[in-house]
Amino acid sequence: MPRRRRASPRRTARVRVVATGMVLAAALAACDSGDESNPDPTLLTGKTYVSTDTTDATIPGGGPLVLSFGAQNRISANAGCNGHGGAVEFDGDKLTAGPLMGTMMACPPPRDTVDKWVADLFGGPLTWSLKGRTLTLSRGKLEVTLDQRVDRAVAGTNWRVKSLISDKGITTSRALESLAPTITIGADGTLRGFTGCNQISGEATVSRSGGSGSGARQTVEFSEVATTRKACAGESGDIERAVLAVLTGEATASVDGDRMRLMNVADPSIGLELTVRRDTGSK
């Protein structure tokens, strides 16, 4: 009668270890897969995301795309011209926007086509994923990458004038885009900038005037503001006068991420909308 061979204890232990490892790997893969396929949209609520430089290269006018997620599945989007807002639905890793309503401001080239870019982006379901502070939206070959926005400081940030505010409304122009006036308030209270024609120097003191979080108001007191003496004709002269009028006396500053609104206190009808200078290497 033939003898039955006993399995080696060492071999049995090795088989158990391998089997246990395979079960553990499968469990981890299932967990990872579950996280990827069932992201939590509540993580987006109350946050604003700004497109990265790679994405900006694909946006008419250079972007950025600013995308905010509000309560009750509402979104707002702006890529450099008009603002758009509406409802959005989440189904697992799919994001689908409903009809978006937008403002009707006319923008100079190349930003005059950016609203169509936004409409095309949200014209169909998007796959979304969130890793840390980075949000990715994709559909087919289209991929948009955005980073969560954090409010900039009034002082220590290089600001560029994006729009002029007057009693006639908020305006921008090709000349304003080209001349690109700037304002920088140093930590030591110095003021430096460019009107679009002349260099600016002076002093500026920043103090918080109330509120907290995104959009909290601060007061900026400008003094001893002076410029170089180059003659400025036409639109460059008009832009310079508008910028310097806001930098007279006190102004209130409201910061929302990479954007700041500066309103003159003595004449509340005039102000500036500013954004972080893109050539500073940061958003």
Protein Blocks (a to p, Z undefined) as FASTA:
>chain_A
ZZdddddfklmmmmmmmmmmmmmmmmmmmmmmmmmmmccfklmgopacdddfklmmmpgh
hiaadddddehhiacddehiaccddddddehjaccdddddddfbdcddfklmmmmmmmmm
mmpccddddehjaccddehjbccdddddddddfbhpacddfbdcdfkbccddfklmmnop
addddfkopacddehlaccddddddddeededehiacddddehiacdfbdcehjllmmmm
mmmmmmgojaddddehjaccdddfklmmbccdddddfklopZZ
